[in-house]
Amino acid sequence: MAITSGFNKDLLAGVSRLHFIGIGGSGMFPLVQILASKGYTITGSDVNEGTIIDSERAMGIHVYMGHAAENVLGADMVVYSAAIHEDNPELQEADMRGIPCVERSVMLGYVSRLYPRSICVAGTHGKTTTTSLITTMLELAGRDPAAVIGGKLPLIHGYGKAGNGQNIVVEACEFAETFLRLAPSVSVILNIDNDHLDCYGTMGNLKMAFRKFALLASHTVVVNADDENTMQVMNSIDRDVRTFGIRKHADYKAENVREYKPGFYEFDVLEFGEPYAHIKMGAPGYHNIYNALAMTACVPLVGLCPSDAEAAAANFTGAGRRFEIKGEVNGAMVVDDYAHHPTEVGATLKTARELTTGTLWAVHQPFTYSRTRALLREFAEVLSRADRVVLTPIMGSREVDDGSVKSEDLAALIPGAIVVESLDAAAQYIKENAKEGDLVITMGCGDVYKAADRMIQE
């Protein structure tokens, strides 16, 4: 789990051609965009066609379909995603030929140092939305930032961009300590919750990783004053700290919070107790108040004005797979969300409940056996807040099914829940049972969004 190699400022010395294994991934695309803009020749391979690969080909990048040893010929360096296994023929060929190979997070760490003013956003929940909000603020203000985002931001038509400005905004993932490879000028910590304990083992280890991340900041750390775990991490830290919050004393505090329409909020922001900004959110959900506050706390750190935060909040309607309205089925609204932890599922269902008076359907794809097993009762408690729950089989991702937990175990704890055999079956069940005025929300960080797409297809 620990990072064994430090930053190498000469990582790309003598490199002119980079080959990306898994180039169609959303995490790879912003790196490809940035490095191509810096003059590097890029090639890549993947196993499935997609919109990202279409965009890369439009940039003039040659993308191979399928992994084959000959694909790496001529490359000076190979970049691979965490999903690529050691037995991949391209990795093996590169190793045999002495071509350096680096994992995506290593390259992301290098890229984060190409821009003098980097903002890296960490936290168990809200990273994508907050990264998107800060990117939106800088983009609308004419700063032309670079960005690496975990979801698709409509404003920039993708998961990131290569900017010509001084700033880069990076979604900083804590999985396996990959965020410790970054070089933030500003570190943002939204919250710390009990996730990725398959990597860290204990909350103490997880908190220690976040503390290390905070200490990476060369300028300022922006943190959530209402999150107890985060504030424990920040005790006696040797950095300039700015806090934001709703309930506790904070440097940037939300006051006069109200719904201006069901599920959508506006509020005043006080900076050090003085009126600073009025935020009216274009994206629904009470939890997004914290994300907007984190953005607002960054305003003076990047040399902008409160009006820039106000404009970003009003114009940002959400990132891809973050309460994304997909369409309708039988007159019921269909929404898709990335929620894959009980805290996120609870917040998402709370927002959904505010937007419907009909039946609230939760279609959930559990992600990884270890998380499902460890948080089984927590998942059951929050999913029970929906009126009807449909569960798909667990998506194991990087884990092997040892038979110790199944979706049926979760369903047994949720009154009336059913388990279907596939995403197609989930879509069909909703088509047969949802009615006008209902709200259907698909949730999970796997491919459950495909079920939402199939629901709304004629």
LINSULPE-V576240 format. One record per pair of residues at least 24 apart in sequence whose ideal C-beta (glycine too) atoms are under 6 Angstrom apart, sorted by the first residue. I is the first residue (numbers start at 1). J is the second residue. If there is no record, write none. Layout:
i = <I	I>
j = <J	J>
This chain:
i = <1	1	3	3	11	15	15	16	16	17	17	17	18	18	18	19	19	19	19	20	20	21	21	21	21	22	22	22	23	24	24	24	25	26	27	29	30	30	30	31	31	33	34	34	34	37	45	69	75	79	105	105	109	109	112	112	112	113	115	115	116	117	117	117	118	118	118	119	119	120	120	120	120	120	121	121	121	122	122	122	122	123	123	123	124	124	124	124	125	125	125	126	126	127	128	128	129	129	129	130	130	131	131	132	133	133	133	133	134	134	134	135	136	136	137	137	137	137	138	140	140	141	141	143	145	151	151	151	151	152	153	177	179	180	184	184	185	185	186	186	186	187	187	187	187	188	188	189	189	190	191	191	191	192	192	193	195	198	207	220	222	225	242	244	244	244	252	252	252	254	254	262	262	263	263	263	265	269	276	277	277	277	279	280	281	282	282	282	282	283	283	283	284	285	287	326	326	327	329	329	329	329	330	330	331	332	332	332	333	334	334	334	334	335	336	336	336	337	338	339	340	340	340	342	342	342	342	345	345	346	349	349	352	352	356	358	358	359	359	360	360	360	361	361	362	362	362	363	363	363	363	364	364	365	365	365	365	365	366	366	367	367	367	367	368	368	369	369	369	369	372	373	379	380	380	380	383	384	389	389	390	390	390	391	392	395	423	423	426	427	427	427	430>
j = <176	199	177	180	110	76	77	41	76	41	75	76	42	77	79	43	72	75	78	44	79	45	80	84	90	46	81	84	63	50	52	53	81	159	104	159	148	159	160	107	111	162	111	146	162	162	71	93	99	107	178	181	181	182	170	182	183	183	146	168	166	166	167	185	168	184	185	169	186	170	172	182	184	187	171	172	188	172	179	189	213	189	190	191	191	192	193	195	191	343	344	190	291	171	319	322	291	319	322	291	294	169	171	319	291	295	312	316	169	295	298	169	312	316	295	308	309	312	167	311	312	304	308	167	169	319	320	321	322	320	319	209	213	212	216	217	218	219	219	220	301	213	214	217	221	222	294	223	230	224	224	227	230	229	230	343	341	370	233	301	297	250	297	293	294	297	293	296	297	289	293	354	355	351	354	355	289	296	306	306	309	310	313	314	313	314	315	316	317	316	317	318	351	351	347	452	456	456	431	434	455	456	434	435	436	434	438	440	439	440	452	455	456	441	442	449	452	443	445	443	367	444	445	375	378	379	382	382	443	382	385	386	439	441	439	437	438	387	438	386	387	439	388	440	386	389	441	390	426	442	451	391	443	392	395	444	446	448	394	407	395	444	445	446	397	399	394	396	399	405	405	405	410	410	413	414	414	414	414	417	418	426	429	419	426	446	450	451	451	451	454	455	455>
